Amino acid sequence: MYNGNWIFRKFADISLAQLGDGAARDVLQAILGENADAVRHHPGQLAHFVVCFSLARTWMELGLQPDLLIGHSLGEHVAAVIGGVMTLADGIKAVEARGRLFDSETPRGAMLAVAASIDELRQQFVFGTNLFVAGVNGRGQTVVSGTEEAVSQVQEAMAAAGKRFSLLKTYDTPGHSPLLRSMRESFRRELERLTFSVPTIPIVSTLTGKLATDAIARVEHWLDLVEEPVMFDDALHAALDGHTAFLEVGPGAALAKLARAAAGGDWQCAVSSLSDGPDGDDETETTGFAHACAHLYSAGHAIAWSKMYGNAPEPAELPTYAFDRERFELPPATRSPVAPALYKDPSRRGTSEAEAFATEATLAAQTAQHLAPAPASQDGTQVLIALREIAASVAPDTADFADDLPLVSQGMDSLALTELRVRLHQKFGKMAPMSMLARGASLIALAGWLGASSHGSRMPDGPGPLSDAPPEVRHDVDESALVVVLREGSGPVIALVHPVGGDVLCYEALAAAWPGDPSIIAVRHPYSDPGREVKYLSIGQLASLYRSAFVRAAGRIPDLLGGWSFGGLVAQEMAVQWEAKDIDAPPLLIVDSPLHGESFVTRLERIVSEFDGEEGSRLAATLLADARFDAMLDNDFFLAEARRRAHPDTFAHLARLHAACAAALARHRVRQVRASIHYALAGRGKTEASNDKVTASLRPLTDGNIIVTVFDDDHNSIVRAPSAGRLARLLNVVASDDAQVRRMTQADVS
């Protein structure tokens, strides 16, 4: 970073200017990794301070102003300078004295990080004389400190018990223990020369694990910080409010991983400044920093690009599918019970809501029974042992896994989950869906899934969601991998069906912008994962499958149902099938879906009409071989850039998926529903489109109310920011109006 980022270098040089020439040279050499054998606490602690301070100021220069500060051990000195407790000059003086005294006035000792709780350790060892708790970093993540002999005994016991441990590089110093009391008075004299103030930015102190009081502006606080344990886990939980974004400023990603674990496995909640890329610490610092910028930008944090690049280029709009072979999916939050239905009409067609829902719930229960993990086989124990070994091999050093707890809640981040999937495929020939892992699969659940996927069908043999599909399809679909929670709230439940590309990440901006507090649940295509063989499913089959998957996941039908493009037509068929079961379908929210009579649909139907003898997968394959459809992939499905840039295998999979959906669309014959339709038309470039024409085209889809709103957007931009915000507000308003009409109608009837 010093040689590759001018902002970082500016603040590093400002820091080094506070030191004498000799000390500044030693610190800079330590930062650059030169003469590493000569580095101990001095100048090592100063080098760490300068790196962390310069990174923090770099982010602030780029527009990210902290609302709260937490410093792990020495990091609290950095937090104090950023937060106004000390000036930079005094902060450097304090750290210089701290490092120097660590080297000259402390006894020898050691520190060990162990995957065990304090209670576990206290049952085996005596603390308070030669052995001390030096820190609590997470659930079951403890650091001990003490004499070399005492720490060695803990290390041997952990090894014998099969617990993971890591001997920390502390230059033979028993940090954060009373054994450092020997430097207390010398350090006091140094600190008493400095000026302290109350924080101007709130600080959660790792001395107490709580929001810092005025005591942080007293010398005793900084003396105690040397001798007392680091209560980092308490500090993390004090900062968590469900919306906290953690940004680790320092080398490595250990603290970011701990923050993700504290947040229940939410890998998006924490970003490492220098190790956020797919290769972690193996990447250069500037590459890691670039990944961190991208992570923060994609999470909605504005970056002042012009500060780094001068006349920064405009951000490019990228396609919504991945170019790489590996799938990256934002993990949904753990589901809580969803809110009561917003739309109710228990009298319609003589069927009560409870009876109607029971019909659908019965189907979901039957499906769930068939999808349950198979009983443990005689090899189940060996499978679980193998899973433990695989998980340990890909996990962060601080993780220790319980068999029955979600992996994401035990410190396994997205990179580890991705590697876990690869190892599972290598070992068992099965690759668990990322959504399954991200939603909270444990080792036991994985063992059951491996057993179930190896011992027969995962779909019911009798009538069910895919009873009319070919056997190879019925046995190939895992419903639990189809549903992705994009947003979880206490308001209405909104279901969005994937567009023709099969994935649902395109709905992120729409979900984030939706007013109020809805739960937004998306349904993705069963063959959207790169590398999966794409098999043909009709729109009717997809709709049946998605109804079952949604009810199994949410426990009910949605309050609002819709989709963009191809997804809107599948959503309409889902409503048709619910009404056929005497279940009142929710209002439909359809976004720029292809309608009968449009140029696109007419051209597609004309091509397909020449292949009357072809059906299903054969029709999809024939379409792929047709030059006219190939041109449509570029011009109508907007895949020209993907064809040029994507890996050939990735593009081939994407093309097959589009062909399968296009074949299903061309063969589909719509049926009317009673549910209302709210249609958002992307009007840019559609000179022939008008409100009246679209309404007429929608009438075959519903005999209910139709509302059409025209947006000055094209087909792709309508679901992207900032258009997604306008779209979300409109759909929310018309859906609320629909709910009011329904309530008034019910009142009139009663």
BAFI-431838 format. One record per residue (C-alpha): residue in one letter; z, y, x. Coordinates in steps of 0.1 Angstrom, whole numbers, plus 5000, padded with zeros to 4 digits. Layout:
# BAFI-431838
AZYX;...
# end
This chain:
# BAFI-431838
M500050005000;Y500850245028;N497350215042;G495550175009;N497150414983;W497350774992;I500050854965;F502350574978;R501750705014;K502551055004;F506050964991;A506650715020;D505950995045;I508251235026;S510950975029;L510350895066;A510451265073;Q514251255064;L514851035095;G514651095132;D511451005150;G512850675164;A514350555131;A511250665112;R509050455136;D511250155132;V511250175094;L507450225092;Q507049915115;A509249715091;I507249835061;L503949735078;G505449395089;E505249475126;N507849355151;A509449155122;D511848955145;A513649275154;V514449365118;R517949315104;H519849525078;H518949825099;P516149925095;G515449655068;Q517449825041;L515850155048;A512450005047;H513249835013;F514550164999;V511350355010;V509050104995;C510850094962;F511350474960;S507650534969;L506450284943;A508550444916;R507350794924;T503750654925;W504050534890;M505650854879;E502751054895;L500350834875;G502050934842;L504650664837;Q508050834833;P511050604831;D513350614801;L515950394817;L516650274853;I518149944866;G518649874903;H519349534917;S521849564945;L520349804970;G517949904943;E520750094925;H520550344954;V516850394945;A517650434908;A520350684918;V517750904936;I515150874909;G517850944883;G519251244899;V522651104911;M521651184947;T518951384964;L516451194985;A517951315017;D521451205007;G520050874993;I518450795027;K521750885045;A523650645023;V521250365028;E521050425066;A524850405069;R524950095046;G522449905067;R523950005100;L527449905089;F526149575075;D525049485110;S528049615129;E531149585108;T530749265086;P531548895094;R529048615095;G528348435063;A525648325039;M524248355004;L522748084981;A520948114948;V521547814926;A520247694893;A523647654877;S525947864856;I529248014868;D531247774846;E529447474862;L530147594897;R533847674890;Q534347314878;Q533347194913;F534347464937;V537347694944;F536348064944;G538248354957;T539048284994;N535948165013;L533448144983;F532548414958;V530248474929;A527748734943;G525448774913;V524348654879;N520648694876;G519948494844;R521048214822;G522147944847;Q520948154876;T523848234899;V524148354935;V527148254956;S528348414988;G530948335014;T531548175048;E528747955062;E530847645057;A531747715021;V528147805012;S526847495030;Q529147275008;V527647424977;Q524147364990;E524946994997;A526446944963;M523447104945;A521046884965;A523046574956;A523046674919;G519246744919;K519847114912;R517447364927;F518747614952;S517447874977;L519247995008;L518748375009;K517648565039;T520548795044;Y520748805082;D523848585081;T525848835059;P527948725029;G526749005006;H528449114974;S531748964983;P535249084994;L534348965029;L532549295033;R535649495028;S535749535066;M533149815063;R534649995033;E536550275051;S533650345075;F531250355046;R533650585026;R533650835054;E529850845054;L529650875016;E532151155013;R529751385032;L527251345004;T526851514970;F526751314938;S525851414902;V525751254868;P522351094860;T519551294845;I517850964835;P520150694820;I520950414845;V522250064836;S524449974865;T524349624879;L527949674891;T529149664854;G526049544836;K526449844813;L525150194809;A526550394838;T529250654831;D530250954852;A531850694875;I528450644892;A528850994907;R532050884925;V532250734960;E534350434947;H531350314927;W529150274958;L531950114978;D532549864950;L528749794947;V528949644982;E531749394974;E531249314938;P528749074922;V525349194909;M525449164871;F521749174867;D521548954836;D524049174817;A522049484828;L518749334815;H520349244781;A521849594779;A518349734783;L516649504758;D515949634723;G512849424714;H510449694727;T511549734763;A508849734789;F510149654824;L508249764855;E509449614888;V509149854917;G509449654949;P507749364967;G507449034948;A507948954912;A511348794911;L512949064889;A509949074865;K510248694860;L513948734853;A513249004828;R510648784810;A513248504808;A515848744794;A513348854768;G512948504755;G509848424776;D507748724766;W505548744797;Q504049074785;C507349264786;A507549294824;V505049394851;S505449354888;S504049644908;L502549444937;S502449074925;D501049094890;G497648934897;P496748564891;D497448484928;G500848654929;D502248724963;D499148574979;E497148884969;T497049204989;E499449474977;T496649704966;T495049424946;G498449344930;F498849714922;A495449724906;H496449424884;A499649604875;C497649914864;A495449694843;H498349514827;L500049844818;Y496850004805;S496049704783;A499649714770;G499050074758;H500450274787;A498250564797;I497350584834;A496350904850;W493350754867;S492151094880;K495251114902;M494050804921;Y490250844919;G489551214914;N486751214889;A487650874874;P484850684856;E485250634819;P486850304809;A484250044800;E484249864767;L484349494776;P483449204753;T486349044735;Y485848704751;A486748584785;F484148524812;D486248294832;R486747924826;E490547964821;R491848084788;F494248384787;E496048424754;L498848654744;P501748444733;P503048504698;A506648574692;T509048314679;R508648314641;S511448414619;P511348354581;V508548574567;A509048834540;P508848754503;A505248774489;L504149124481;Y501649024454;K502948804425;D501148694394;P503048384381;S501448384347;R497848364358;R496048054344;G499347914332;T500547814367;S503847944380;E503948074415;A506447804425;E504247534411;A501147674427;F502747714461;A504147354458;T500647224456;E499647384489;A502947314505;T502546944497;L499246934515;A500947114545;A503746874545;Q501446574545;T499446724574;A502646804593;Q503846444589;H500646324605;L500846584633;A504446504642;P504946354677;A504645974678;P507845784684;A508645744721;S506845454736;Q508245234763;D506645464788;G508145774772;T510945804798;Q508345784826;V506246064809;L509346284807;I510146224843;A506646314853;L506746634832;R509946744849;E508346704883;I505246894872;A507247174857;A509447204888;S506347214910;V504747514892;A507847714881;P509448014897;D512047934924;T514848044901;A513947824871;D515847504862;F514647334831;A516547184802;D514446914785;D515047044750;L514547424754;P511347624753;L509747654788;V508948024782;S512648094775;Q513547934809;G511548164831;M508148014830;D505648294829;S501948294819;L500748204854;A503147904856;L502047794821;T498347814831;E499047604862;L501147364841;R498147304818;V495947224848;R498546974862;L498846814828;H495146754827;Q495146614862;K497946384855;F497446274818;G493846384811;K495146614783;M495346994784;A497947134761;P496847444742;M498147764756;S499347874722;M501447564719;L503147644752;A503548014745;R505047944711;G507947754727;A507147394736;S509847214755;L509446924779;I510446684751;A507946834728;L505246804755;A506146444760;G505846384722;W502546564721;L501146354749;G502346044732;A500846154698;S497546254713;S497345924731;H498345704701;G495945774673;S494846044650;R496446384646;M495046444611;P495746264579;D493645964570;G493546044533;P492246354516;G493146654536;P491846964553;L488846784570;S488546484547;D484746554544;A484246604581;P482946334605;P485746114619;E485246244655;V486046594641;R489046484620;H490746324650;D489946614673;V491646914657;D495147024664;E496147264636;S499147394655;A496847554681;L494847754656;V497448004644;V498348304666;V500948564656;L499648904667;R502549094652;E505748994635;G507549214610;S509549224578;G506749344555;P503649184540;V502048884557;I498348954566;A496048674577;L492948754598;V490248494604;H488248494637;P484748634640;V481748434651;G483048414688;G486048214676;D488748404694;V491248654678;L492148884706;C489649134691;Y492249194664;E494949324688;A494149694683;L494049654645;A497349464645;A499049724666;A497850014646;W498649874611;P501150104594;G504549984583;D506049654594;P503749374585;S503449024600;I499848984612;I498748624618;A495348534631;V493448204629;R491148104657;H488347854658;P489347494668;Y486647484695;S487047834709;D488747724742;P486247714770;G485447364781;R485947214746;E482947034731;V481747244701;K481347034669;Y479847164637;L482147254608;S480847404576;I482447724563;G484047504536;Q485547274562;L486847564583;A488347734552;S490147414542;L491447364577;Y492647724581;R494447714547;S496447414558;A497147554593;F498247884579;V500647744553;R502047504579;A502747794603;A503848064579;G505347854551;R503448034524;I500048184516;P499348534529;D499748864510;L496448994523;L493548784537;G490548894556;G488448904587;W485749074607;S482148964606;F481948584601;G485648574596;G485448774564;L483148504548;V485448224559;A488348424544;Q486448454511;E485948074510;M489648024516;A490348234485;V487748034466;Q489547704475;W493047844467;E491847964432;A490347614427;K493847484430;D495147734404;I496747934432;D496248304430;A494348424461;P495448744478;P493249054480;L490449024505;L490049264534;I486449214547;V485249414577;D481449454582;S480649094573;P476948984570;L475948994533;H472948844515;G469849054517;E470749214551;S468149194578;F470348974600;V471048724573;T467348724561;R466048654596;L468648384602;E467948214569;R464148224577;I464648044610;V466947784594;S464647724565;E462147574589;F464647294598;D465347154564;G465846804577;E468446914602;E472146944593;G475446994611;S475546964649;R471846874650;L470947204633;A473147394657;A471447224686;T468047304672;L468947664667;L469947684704;A466547564714;D464747814693;A463448124711;R463948344680;F467648244678;D468048284715;A466848644711;M469348694683;L472148594706;D471348894728;N470349144701;D472449054670;F475448874685;F475649114714;L475748844741;A473148994765;E475849124789;A477748794787;R474648604795;R474148814826;R477648814839;A479448504827;H479548174844;P476747954830;D479147694816;T481147974799;F478048124783;A476747784773;H479947714754;L479848054738;A476248014727;R477047664712;L479947814693;H477748104679;A475047854670;A477547624651;C478847924632;A475448064625;A474247724611;A477347714589;L476648064577;A472947984569;R473847674549;H476747834531;R476547904494;V479148154482;R481148114450;Q482848394431;V486648454433;R488848664410;A490548834439;S489649194447;I487549284478;H488049584501;Y485049604523;A484849824554;L481149894563;A480250004599;G477550244588;R476250364622;G472650254627;K472350104592;T470150354575;E469350124546;A473050064538;S474750254510;N477850214489;D475950094459;K473849844478;V476849694495;T478749674462;A475749494446;S475649254476;L479449184472;R479249104435;P478248744441;L481548704460;T483948834434;D484148924397;G487249144406;N487549494418;I485349604448;I486049904470;V483649994498;T484450244526;V481850344551;F482950414587;D480950614613;D481050314637;D478850034648;H479649664642;N481649624674;S483549954677;I484949934642;V487749704653;R488449874685;A490750174692;P490550444680;S488550324651;A490950034646;G493650284637;R491550454610;L490550104597;A494149984596;R495350294577;L492550264552;L493049894546;N496849944542;V496250224516;V493750024495;A495949714497;S498949914486;D496850054457;D495849704448;A499449594447;Q500249894425;V497449804400;R498649444399;R502249544392;M501049784364;T498849514349;Q501749264349;A503949534333;D501349594305;V501149214298;S504949184296;
# end
